[in-house]
Amino acid sequence: MTKLAIIYYSATGHGTTMAEHVERFAQEAGADVRLRHVRETVDPSVFAENPAWRANYEATKDLPEASGDDIVWADAVIFGSPTRYSSVAGSFQTFIDTLGGHWAQGKLANKAYAAFTSSQTLHGGQETTLQQIYQMVMHFGGIVVAPGYTAPLKFADGNPYGVSHVTGPDNQNEPTQATIDALEHMTERVIDIAGRLA
């Protein structure tokens, strides 16, 4: 049974929704799954007037937090981070910065990795965010398992680097069916490749 860690940061809840879809698809594919959110590093006073951010914080703050041990445990990892100025969110980067000890021991290497992201606009830095995550994975010695155009549905969602979601100008759009299908395809592909590597 392939062990999959889903490690994500979400501010306003879109990443949480995407991670939950990945969890469901991974379980349906027969994987042993750990769903872990990255701890919020922004002081709650900063987003007190943002109802979506506040609601997601309250809904997830007591759930299991991601740690380096979750990556060590896993055969495969799917990361998630919203786009912030064409890069990962600060809280996600802070989590990555805690992995130095595991990295130095080679414990992050030789695993299958993929990623998802979201931004308010279509050209809001989604591809650069995914590529930055994969640059980190390369430092780990991980194996990037981007979905590419390995299924017809990838021509509908149009992102060969991972899966991305446009939340809209009001930050309220739910994932489209094309996005959900792309999450399923990416999840199944990562589990398949991880199984072959094992």
MINUNU-538377 format. One record per residue: residue number from 1; x, y, z of N, C-alpha, C in turn; residue in three letters. Coordinates in steps of 0.05 Angstrom, whole numbers. Each point is the difference from the previous one (the first is absolute). Example, Ala and Ser with C-alpha at 12.3 -4.5 7.8 and 13.67 -1.06 7.14 Angstrom:
% MINUNU-538377
   nr     nc1     nc2     nc3    cac1    cac2    cac3     cc1     cc2     cc3  rest
    1     264    -114     156     -18      24       0      18      24       0   ALA
    2      -7      21     -14      16      24       1     -15      22      14   SER
This chain:
% MINUNU-538377
   nr     nc1     nc2     nc3    cac1    cac2    cac3     cc1     cc2     cc3  rest
    1      17     -24       0     -17      24       0      18      25       0   MET
    2      -4      17     -19      15      25      -2      -8      19      22   THR
    3      20      12      13      -5      19      21       2      29     -12   LYS
    4     -21      15       1      -1      26     -11      -4      21      22   LEU
    5      17      20       1      -3      23      17     -10      24     -16   ALA
    6     -22      11       8     -10      25     -12       6      22      19   ILE
    7      18      18      -7       9      21      18      -6      26     -14   ILE
    8     -17      17      12     -10      24     -13      -2      23      20   TYR
    9       2      24     -11      -7      24      15     -24      12     -14   TYR
   10     -19       9      15     -23      14     -11      -7      24      18   SER
   11      -5      23     -13      -8      23      15     -31       1       0   ALA
   12     -12       3     -23     -29       5      -2     -16     -25      -5   THR
   13      12     -23       0     -15     -25      -2       1     -14     -26   GLY
   14       9      13     -22       0     -14     -26      20     -23       0   HIS
   15      23       4      13      20     -21       2     -10     -23      17   GLY
   16     -16       6      21     -11     -20      16     -19     -18     -16   THR
   17     -17      13     -16     -19     -15     -17      15     -17     -20   THR
   18      21      11     -13      15     -16     -19      14     -24      14   MET
   19      11       5      23      14     -22      15     -20     -22       7   ALA
   20     -24       8       8     -20     -20       7      -8     -17     -25   GLU
   21      -2      13     -23      -5     -16     -25      23     -20      -4   HIS
   22      25      10       3      23     -18      -4      -2     -24      20   VAL
   23      -6       6      24      -3     -21      20     -20     -21      -8   GLU
   24     -23       9      -9     -21     -19      -8       9     -17     -24   ARG
   25      12      13     -20       9     -15     -23      22     -20       7   PHE
   26      17       8      18      22     -18       8     -11     -24      15   ALA
   27     -20       4      17     -12     -22      15     -14     -19     -19   GLN
   28     -14      12     -20     -14     -17     -20      20     -16     -16   GLU
   29      24      10      -3      21     -14     -15      15     -21      17   ALA
   30      -8      -1      26      12     -21      17      24       9      15   GLY
   31       6      26       1      24       9      14      -5       4      30   ALA
   32      21      -2      15       0       7      29       6      30       1   ASP
   33     -18      16      11       2      29      -4       3      15      27   VAL
   34      18      20       0       1      19      21      -6      28     -11   ARG
   35     -21      12       9      -7      28      -8      10      18      23   LEU
   36      18      19      -7      12      17      21       1      29     -10   ARG
   37     -10      18      16       1      28      -7      25      13      12   HIS
   38      10      20     -14      23      15      10     -11      22      19   VAL
   39      13       2      23      -8      19      20       0      28     -10   ARG
   40     -20      15       8      -2      29      -7      21      15      15   GLU
   41      16      16     -14      20      16      13      -7      30       2   THR
   42     -22       7     -14      -9      28       1     -17       3      25   VAL
   43       5      22      15     -16       5      24     -29       4      -8   ASP
   44     -19     -13      15     -28       2      -7     -11      29      -1   PRO
   45      13      18      14      -9      28      -2       2      12     -28   SER
   46      19     -11     -15       4       9     -28     -24      -6     -18   VAL
   47     -12     -23       5     -23      -8     -18     -26       0      15   PHE
   48      -2      14      22     -25       1      15     -24      11     -16   ALA
   49       6      17     -20     -21      12     -16      -5     -16     -26   GLU
   50      14     -22      -3      -4     -17     -24     -15     -25       8   ASN
   51     -26      -1      -6     -17     -22      11       9     -27     -10   PRO
   52       8      -2     -25       8     -26     -11      26     -10      13   ALA
   53      19      17       4      25      -7      12      -5      -8      29   TRP
   54     -16      16      14      -6      -5      28     -15     -27       3   ARG
   55     -19      -6     -18     -15     -25       1      17     -24      -4   ALA
   56      18       2     -20      18     -23      -6      19      -4      23   ASN
   57      10      21      12      18      -2      23     -14     -14      23   TYR
   58     -24       8       6     -15     -13      22      -7     -29      -6   GLU
   59      -5      -6     -25      -8     -27      -8      24     -19       1   ALA
   60      24      10      -4      23     -18      -3      21       1      22   THR
   61      -2      20      18      22       5      19       5     -23      19   LYS
   62     -20     -16       5       3     -22      19       4     -27     -13   ASP
   63       2       0     -27       5     -25     -15      30      -6       1   LEU
   64       8     -25      -6      29      -6       1      16      18     -19   PRO
   65      22      10      11      18      17     -15      21     -16     -14   GLU
   66       9      10     -23      21     -13     -16      27       1      15   ALA
   67      15     -21      -3      27      -1      11      18     -14     -21   SER
   68      26       3       4      18     -15     -18      -3     -29       2   GLY
   69      -9     -10      23      -3     -29       3     -22     -11     -19   ASP
   70     -19      17      -7     -21      -9     -19      12      -5     -27   ASP
   71      20      15      -8      13      -4     -26      18     -25       2   ILE
   72      14      -3      22      17     -24       4     -17     -25      -2   VAL
   73     -24       0      12     -18     -23       0      -9      -7     -28   TRP
   74      -3      20     -17     -14      -3     -25      17     -12     -22   ALA
   75     -13     -14     -19      12      -7     -26      -4      22     -20   ASP
   76     -21      16       4      -7      22     -19     -11      23      16   ALA
   77       5      24     -11     -10      24      13     -13      18     -20   VAL
   78     -23      10       6     -13      21     -16      -1      25      17   ILE
   79      14      21      -9       0      25      14     -21      19     -11   PHE
   80     -10      18      17     -18      21      -9       6      26      13   GLY
   81       1      22     -15       4      26      10     -14      20     -18   SER
   82     -13      20      11     -10      22     -17      23      16     -12   PRO
   83      -5      14     -21      19      18     -12       1      26      15   THR
   84      24       8       7       5      26      12      22      15     -15   ARG
   85      -8      19     -16      19      15     -16      17     -18     -17   TYR
   86     -12     -19     -13      11     -20     -18      18     -20      14   SER
   87      -4      -3      26      16     -19      16     -18     -14      20   SER
   88      11     -17      17     -16     -13      20      -6      19      22   VAL
   89     -20      -6      16      -7      16      23      21      -2      22   ALA
   90       3      21      16      20       0      20      -1     -22      20   GLY
   91     -25      -8       8      -3     -22      19      10     -26     -12   SER
   92      -5      -4     -25      10     -25     -14      31       1      -1   PHE
   93      11      23      -6      30       2      -1      12      -5      27   GLN
   94     -13      10      21      10      -4      27       0     -30       6   THR
   95     -20     -15      -8       0     -29       4      23     -13     -14   PHE
   96       4       8     -26      22     -11     -15      27       5      14   ILE
   97       2      24      12      25       7      13       6     -16      25   ASP
   98     -20     -15      10       4     -17      24      11     -28      -8   THR
   99       3      -5     -26       7     -27      -9      30      -5      -3   LEU
  100      16      19       8      29      -2      -4      12     -26      11   GLY
  101      -8      -7      24      11     -24      12      -6     -25     -16   GLY
  102     -25      -3      -8      -9     -23     -17      15       0     -27   HIS
  103       2      25     -12      14       2     -25      29      -9       2   TRP
  104      13       9      21      29      -6       4       5     -30       3   ALA
  105     -20     -14      10       2     -29       3     -10     -16     -24   GLN
  106      -9      15     -21     -10     -14     -24     -27     -12       3   GLY
  107     -15       8      21     -26     -12       5     -23      10     -17   LYS
  108       5      21     -16     -21      11     -17       3     -10     -29   LEU
  109      22     -15      -5       7      -8     -27     -16     -24      -9   ALA
  110       0      -4     -27      -9     -24     -13     -30      -6       6   ASN
  111     -15      21       2     -29      -1       3     -13      14     -24   LYS
  112     -24      -7      -6     -15      14     -22     -14      24      12   ALA
  113       3      23     -14     -12      25       9     -16      13     -22   TYR
  114     -22      13       7     -16      16     -18     -11      23      17   ALA
  115     -14      19     -14     -10      23      15     -25      12     -13   ALA
  116     -14      16      17     -23      16      -9       2      27      12   PHE
  117     -15      19     -13       1      28      10     -26      14      -8   THR
  118      -3      25       9     -23      16      -8       9      29       1   SER
  119     -15      16     -15       4      29       0     -27      13      -8   SER
  120      -2      26       4     -25      14      -7      -4       2     -30   GLN
  121      22       2     -15      -3       4     -29      15     -22     -15   THR
  122      -7      -3     -25      11     -21     -16      30       3      -4   LEU
  123      10      23      -2      29       5      -4      12      12      25   HIS
  124      -8     -10      22       9      11      26      25     -14      11   GLY
  125      15     -15     -16      24     -12      10      -2     -30       7   GLY
  126     -21     -12     -10      -4     -28       7      23     -18     -10   GLN
  127       8       3     -25      21     -17     -11      27       5      14   GLU
  128       6      25       7      25       5      13       0     -11      29   THR
  129     -23       0      13      -2     -11      26       5     -30      -1   THR
  130     -12     -14     -18       4     -29      -3      29      -6      -7   LEU
  131      12      16     -17      28      -4      -7      18       5      24   GLN
  132      -7      19      16      17       5      24      -2     -24      19   GLN
  133     -23     -11       4      -2     -24      16      17     -22     -11   ILE
  134       0      -4     -26      16     -21     -12      30       5       2   TYR
  135       8      26       0      28       6       5       8      -9      28   GLN
  136     -17       4      19       5     -10      27       3     -31       0   MET
  137     -19     -13     -14       0     -29      -2      27     -10     -12   VAL
  138      10      15     -20      25      -8     -12      23       1      21   MET
  139      -1      20      17      20       1      21      -3     -24      19   HIS
  140     -24      -9       4      -4     -24      17      12     -25     -12   PHE
  141       2       0     -27       6     -25     -14     -25     -16      -5   GLY
  142     -23      15       0     -26     -12      -6      -4      -4     -30   GLY
  143     -20     -14      -6      -7      -6     -28     -26      15      -7   ILE
  144       2      20     -17     -23      16      -8     -18     -16     -18   VAL
  145     -25      -3       8     -20     -15     -16     -22      20      -8   VAL
  146       8      19     -17     -20      19     -10     -19     -15     -18   ALA
  147     -25       9      -2     -19     -14     -17       5       2     -30   PRO
  148      14      21      -8       5       4     -29     -27       0     -15   GLY
  149       2      -8     -25     -24      -4     -16      -4     -30      -4   TYR
  150      -3     -14      22      -1     -29      -1     -28     -11      -1   THR
  151     -20      17      -3     -28      -8      -3     -15      22     -15   ALA
  152     -20      -7     -15     -15      21     -15     -10      22      18   PRO
  153      -8      -6      25     -11      20      18      20      22       6   LEU
  154      26      -5      -3      20      21       5      -2      22     -21   LYS
  155     -11      -5     -23      -4      21     -19     -24      17       7   PHE
  156     -16      -9      19     -22      16      11       9      18      22   ALA
  157      16     -10      18       9      17      23      25      15      -8   ASP
  158      15     -10     -20      22      15     -13      25       5      17   GLY
  159       4     -16      20      24       5      17      16     -26       2   ASN
  160      23      -2     -15      16     -24       1      17      -2      25   PRO
  161       2      22      15      18       0      23     -12     -12      26   TYR
  162     -25       1       2     -14     -10      23     -30       6      -3   GLY
  163     -13       8      21     -28       8      -2      -3      28      12   VAL
  164     -15      17     -14      -4      27      11     -29       8      -2   SER
  165      -7      18      18     -28       8       3      -1      31       0   HIS
  166     -19      11     -15      -4      29       0     -23       6      19   VAL
  167       6      15      21     -20       5      21     -18      23      -7   THR
  168       8      17     -20     -17      22      -9       5      26      15   GLY
  169      -9      22     -11       6      27      12     -11       3      28   PRO
  170     -22     -15       6     -11       1      27      10     -23      17   ASP
  171      18     -16     -11      12     -22      15     -21     -21       9   ASN
  172     -21      -4     -16     -21     -18       8      -6     -23     -19   GLN
  173      14      -1     -22      -6     -22     -19       8     -27      11   ASN
  174     -18     -19      -2       6     -28       8      15     -13     -24   GLU
  175      15     -21       5      14     -14     -22     -20      -9     -21   PRO
  176       7       3     -25     -16     -10     -22       3     -30      -2   THR
  177     -18     -12     -16       2     -29      -4      26      -7     -14   GLN
  178      10      18     -18      26      -5     -13      22      -1      20   ALA
  179      -1      18      20      21       0      21      -2     -25      17   THR
  180     -24      -8       7      -3     -24      16       9     -24     -15   ILE
  181      -6      -2     -25       9     -23     -17      31       0      -1   ASP
  182      11      24      -3      30       2      -1      12      -8      26   ALA
  183     -12       6      23      10      -9      26      -1     -31       1   LEU
  184     -22     -12     -10      -2     -29       1      22     -12     -17   GLU
  185       4      10     -24      20     -11     -18      28       3      12   HIS
  186       7      23      11      26       4      12       4     -19      24   MET
  187     -20      -3      16       2     -17      23       5     -29      -8   THR
  188     -16     -10     -19       3     -27      -9      28      -4     -13   GLU
  189       9      19     -15      26      -2     -13      23      -1      21   ARG
  190      -1      17      20      20       0      21       1     -27      14   VAL
  191     -24     -10       7      -1     -26      14      11     -22     -18   ILE
  192      -7       0     -25      10     -20     -19      30       1      -2   ASP
  193      12      23      -4      29       3      -3      14      -7      26   ILE
  194     -11       8      23      12      -7      25       0     -30       4   ALA
  195     -21     -13      -8      -2     -29       2      22     -13     -17   GLY
  196       4      10     -24      20     -11     -17      28       4      12   ARG
  197       5      23      12      26       6      12       5     -19      23   LEU
  198     -21      -6      15       3     -18      23       6     -28      -9   ALA
